[in-house]
Amino acid sequence: WDLVVRDVEATLPAALACEVLAELARQRVPEAFALRLELVCLKKIAYYLFAQGSSLERQLAQLATFWHGEHLGGPEGAARGYWRHSARLTEVSDARVQCSGAVSATADARALVKHLCCLPRHSSKGCGALLLELPRSLHCWRLVERACAAASAPPPTAADEPPPAAVAGRWHSRLRESLGVQLWPPEAAAVVRASLLCRGADKAVRMRDELSRARAALESCTEAAD
């Protein structure tokens, strides 16, 4: 946002520059930049959690393997054909399963945020398949589908149309419409559009739109799981 401000103030008359920056602020462009920063930080955090969780899951798997033969029941149970895990093997196995689920969820979060951060700078290039096919592209959605199949339950369904609050392109379309109706000189309007594109403002606004779609997709996953 600071670079956009610098471009506008350096190329436009002072009065017009103030008008342009006020309009961009009304379209919440500075908030889009702040959101982009939060998503970049979240991407790094999600990677760290995924790496730590994967390491912990491997360690729990090793412990479970070490105690795999530790069963209760004794010779009498073996003679009757039954046995059960020891308390510590049960605890380690349960922890491993929970950790595996957390790692899968973190992997989804990391992939989702990474695709948001890696949107192309120009809107004509669109976005990746993971974002286009939400929520069916998420691993947690496939887990819900397999769980429904195992339980002989109806498969989960995702709404074909996103809710109104998550309509794709809402903020980006609003920004473009606002710039199109301004009575600015053509040269000034061209400078503003070029600065928004080159400085990443256009991308930041589209990231906000895609984040709304991602949120709706995650809500669909939780509803299907419930």
Steps between C-alpha positions, in 0.01 A plus 500: 500500500787738574631447147157576350486820705848594380407439135181703521657791686801510267304502173174683569424853618461526875123556498436214259739273687306556823174422318641180352641375829176580680305295245740207529464516877120494464541185290705358791816444300723559806306227685565263210874559537475434874311178430765393251767541769294291743462224239874495429571463872232231532658308212831487687331401826301225328819359349670498841202323661488249215872422530486465879184289485648268237809450713292427808283253310810305389628486858163373625499236225841381616380476859190310394718259304731450799207402724295328230529158662407620847156350563291417803322174563791268573517129409135451588393771258726363229354152550149640459596707197466851638732776611499876540759775477680617809406840641811677371473344152137613486596851606780524244282362220219743576747790510642394166158492334412843640834638387447356152166678475654828615779466244247441220300805604817710522605382154166619363543836672852542366402407143200730511689801633793436265268506198349824626844658534607373158216652303633651177555874504279548195135403532481363143702193604240372746580276795607140557287187491505462878315831542269444205385158622440586866394326722545175306871566451566490876636187666261542792207492257623169360531366855136589562402326176685181603345513846152528350572207268625287791191583703267439203381858539406738216809670355565859606372773273644845438285786388547569129472874565692671781308709753455870414776608739751286312413578137823478303635836386283714724772736625693494175192581293407780738847653463491481121153651486606781729803585286285489187255769614755751628529827304877496505711594197575192286872530571440509875266201485763306303763581762274380781417173323865435417609566858230272643609222267877537532503556877280199569187682612288331235629161617442584867135585431453173310662313788229641722232369264657155481534489878123549527447202268749293700320581822169387351667176384638427847158564652356246253757245617415547868127482430548181297713349778231581760 
